[in-house]
Amino acid sequence: MLGRSNGFLTAAVVALVLACLAGSAGASTIAYQCGGGVCAIDPDVAGSQPRQLTADGRFAGLTRDGATVAWVDSAGALVSAPAAGGAPALVWNGGYVGNQPSISPDGQRFLWWTIAPDGLGGTNATHVRRLTRGAASSEGLSYCIYCATSHGWLGDTALAAFPSDDDRPSKVCRIATTAEAPDVRSSCVQQLVSDPRGGIGFPSGSPDGREIVAALEPGAVTGTRGRIVRYSIATGQPLGDVTEGTQDTTPTWSADGTQIAFDRAGQIVVKDLASGAERVVAQGVYPFWGGARTVPAPPPGGRELAPAPGGRRPAPRRAPLLSLTGQRTPRALAAGGLRLRVRCDAACSVGARLTVAAKDARTLGLRRGAALASASGARRAAGTVTLRPRVAAKVARRLRPLGALRVKVAVTIRPANGARGRTMRTSATVRLAR
């Protein structure tokens, strides 16, 4: 039985776009619960080893940019810390942090669920609560009497997976407070997807806001583990099964939306959605994935690496990190406020070119194929090259009314020894600050 709980704010369902140009972006990182502590690993670098972020903590998630990780410490306080390493800072110690604590992609909110009074004299209800950074207390969001729910995020919108009920299938819904949706009496404020095959659990919204991935337990009322399934928000129906297992659960998207990580019987597994290839990256449970994808470096001497079984070429053990950070106001973009960092394994030269789609180029007064910005740099030894692409002032002025801009980024790394270089391409939506 579904009900409503008071005093929780939530936004309408919105698409969260990949913001690789947001400030303080981190490396590609999967953070997860490792025994009684919290660990992290770069899944894109072959041979990468886990880093323990804390030896005693209950994991509470990782932000989409891979920069901030959160956990509940041994004293019961909710804390957050830089995923790259650093001392934790207090987020909240105003009460009990319940089960499945989950940070929002932007790092500003947390969800968890608790067992609570059902209003009938017992404690047979599952309550989902939300905490906003800086708030004195958490807020009730939804409850399910004589049933259990699991939750997740679609951008900054809270989701809950509800069990099947009589002849109604299990579903994933947007959840909100009475104040936000006063005319809706159910905790399911807006149904997004459903599946008649069994119970759905642990929903996770894609970075582009178009899909939800979740665990489906065939034949069950409440979903906990089984196979991983992709769902279309546009149709509300399954797009296809990502896995066919019986022990897969708690899926999470890579920041670029091309891969899924999940827990399979205590192992963190990554699956490429295009090729279907799977690999185990760590031992643990409850993964979150964030950060820009780590880009493989050209192999030493320019020689191609031998293909791995199945024809896929392994990444070098030490690969450069491509990340884009910095200020996003038009004035800052014109002044070189955008920073592009590339880490080389040896002496190298690096060039970068940022372009936009033809229609945006016309709006900005750029010739067809012309770069929005470009930059180059070099290092005489292994390390990080920092580039500052500058947008022409007259073009920057035309950015002001756009609000957001899709940018294509091409980075070419050339080894200093004259070996063949390699060009990496990615894209990102820049949300322009005013």
Secondary structure as the mmCIF struct_conf table of DSSP 4:
data_model
#
loop_
_struct_conf.conf_type_id
_struct_conf.id
_struct_conf.beg_label_comp_id
_struct_conf.beg_label_asym_id
_struct_conf.beg_label_seq_id
_struct_conf.end_label_comp_id
_struct_conf.end_label_asym_id
_struct_conf.end_label_seq_id
STRN STRN1 LEU A 2 ARG A 4
BEND BEND1 ASN A 6 GLY A 7
HELX_LH_PP_P HELX_LH_PP_P1 ALA A 11 VAL A 13
HELX_LH_PP_P HELX_LH_PP_P2 ALA A 15 VAL A 17
TURN_TY1_P TURN_TY1_P1 CYS A 20 LEU A 21
BEND BEND2 ALA A 22 ALA A 22
TURN_TY1_P TURN_TY1_P2 GLY A 23 SER A 24
STRN STRN2 ALA A 27 ALA A 27
BEND BEND3 SER A 28 SER A 28
STRN STRN3 THR A 29 CYS A 34
TURN_TY1_P TURN_TY1_P3 GLY A 35 GLY A 36
STRN STRN4 GLY A 37 ILE A 41
TURN_TY1_P TURN_TY1_P4 PRO A 43 ASP A 44
BEND BEND4 VAL A 45 VAL A 45
TURN_TY1_P TURN_TY1_P5 ALA A 46 GLY A 47
STRN STRN5 ARG A 51 THR A 54
BEND BEND5 ALA A 55 ASP A 56
STRN STRN6 GLY A 57 LEU A 62
TURN_TY1_P TURN_TY1_P6 ARG A 64 ASP A 65
BEND BEND6 GLY A 66 GLY A 66
STRN STRN7 THR A 68 ASP A 73
TURN_TY1_P TURN_TY1_P7 SER A 74 ALA A 75
BEND BEND7 GLY A 76 GLY A 76
STRN STRN8 LEU A 78 PRO A 82
TURN_TY1_P TURN_TY1_P8 ALA A 83 ALA A 84
BEND BEND8 GLY A 85 GLY A 85
STRN STRN9 ALA A 89 TRP A 92
BEND BEND9 GLY A 94 GLY A 95
STRN STRN10 ASN A 99 ILE A 103
TURN_TY1_P TURN_TY1_P9 PRO A 105 ASP A 106
BEND BEND10 GLY A 107 GLN A 108
STRN STRN11 ARG A 109 ALA A 116
BEND BEND11 GLY A 119 GLY A 122
STRN STRN12 ALA A 125 THR A 132
TURN_TY1_P TURN_TY1_P10 ARG A 133 GLY A 134
BEND BEND12 ALA A 136 SER A 137
STRN STRN13 GLU A 139 ILE A 145
TURN_TY1_P TURN_TY1_P11 TYR A 146 TYR A 146
BEND BEND13 CYS A 147 CYS A 147
STRN STRN14 SER A 150 LEU A 154
TURN_TY1_P TURN_TY1_P12 GLY A 155 ASP A 156
STRN STRN15 THR A 157 PHE A 162
STRN STRN16 ASP A 165 ASP A 165
TURN_TY1_P TURN_TY1_P13 ASP A 166 ASP A 167
STRN STRN17 ARG A 168 ARG A 168
HELX_LH_PP_P HELX_LH_PP_P3 PRO A 169 PRO A 169
STRN STRN18 SER A 170 ARG A 174
TURN_TY1_P TURN_TY1_P14 THR A 178 GLU A 180
BEND BEND14 ALA A 181 ALA A 181
TURN_TY1_P TURN_TY1_P15 PRO A 182 ASP A 183
BEND BEND15 SER A 186 SER A 187
BEND BEND16 VAL A 189 VAL A 189
STRN STRN19 GLN A 190 ASP A 195
TURN_TY1_P TURN_TY1_P16 PRO A 196 ARG A 197
STRN STRN20 GLY A 198 GLY A 205
TURN_TY1_P TURN_TY1_P17 PRO A 207 ASP A 208
BEND BEND17 GLY A 209 ARG A 210
STRN STRN21 GLU A 211 PRO A 218
TURN_TY1_P TURN_TY1_P18 GLY A 219 GLY A 219
BEND BEND18 VAL A 221 THR A 222
BEND BEND19 THR A 224 ARG A 225
STRN STRN22 GLY A 226 GLY A 226
STRN STRN23 ARG A 227 SER A 232
TURN_TY1_P TURN_TY1_P19 ILE A 233 THR A 235
BEND BEND20 GLY A 236 GLN A 237
STRN STRN24 PRO A 238 ASP A 241
BEND BEND21 VAL A 242 VAL A 242
BEND BEND22 THR A 246 GLN A 247
STRN STRN25 ASP A 248 TRP A 253
TURN_TY1_P TURN_TY1_P20 ALA A 255 ASP A 256
BEND BEND23 GLY A 257 THR A 258
STRN STRN26 GLN A 259 ARG A 264
TURN_TY1_P TURN_TY1_P21 ALA A 265 GLY A 266
STRN STRN27 GLN A 267 ASP A 272
TURN_TY1_P TURN_TY1_P22 LEU A 273 SER A 275
STRN STRN28 GLU A 278 GLN A 283
STRN STRN29 VAL A 285 GLY A 290
BEND BEND24 GLY A 291 GLY A 291
STRN STRN30 ALA A 292 ALA A 292
HELX_LH_PP_P HELX_LH_PP_P4 ARG A 293 PRO A 299
HELX_RH_3T_P HELX_RH_3T_P1 PRO A 300 GLY A 302
HELX_LH_PP_P HELX_LH_PP_P5 ARG A 303 ALA A 308
TURN_TY1_P TURN_TY1_P23 PRO A 309 GLY A 310
BEND BEND25 GLY A 311 GLY A 311
HELX_LH_PP_P HELX_LH_PP_P6 ARG A 312 PRO A 316
BEND BEND26 ARG A 317 ARG A 318
HELX_LH_PP_P HELX_LH_PP_P7 PRO A 320 LEU A 321
STRN STRN31 LEU A 322 GLY A 326
BEND BEND27 THR A 329 THR A 329
HELX_RH_AL_P HELX_RH_AL_P1 PRO A 330 ALA A 334
TURN_TY1_P TURN_TY1_P24 ALA A 335 GLY A 336
STRN STRN32 LEU A 338 CYS A 344
BEND BEND28 ASP A 345 ALA A 347
STRN STRN33 CYS A 348 VAL A 356
HELX_RH_AL_P HELX_RH_AL_P2 ALA A 358 LEU A 364
TURN_TY1_P TURN_TY1_P25 GLY A 365 GLY A 365
HELX_LH_PP_P HELX_LH_PP_P8 LEU A 366 ARG A 367
TURN_TY1_P TURN_TY1_P26 ARG A 368 GLY A 369
BEND BEND29 LEU A 372 LEU A 372
STRN STRN34 ALA A 373 ARG A 379
BEND BEND30 ARG A 380 ALA A 382
STRN STRN35 GLY A 383 LEU A 387
HELX_RH_AL_P HELX_RH_AL_P3 ALA A 393 LEU A 399
TURN_TY1_P TURN_TY1_P27 ARG A 400 LEU A 402
BEND BEND31 GLY A 403 GLY A 403
STRN STRN36 ALA A 404 PRO A 415
TURN_TY1_P TURN_TY1_P28 ALA A 416 ASN A 417
BEND BEND32 GLY A 418 GLY A 418
STRN STRN37 ARG A 422 ARG A 431
#
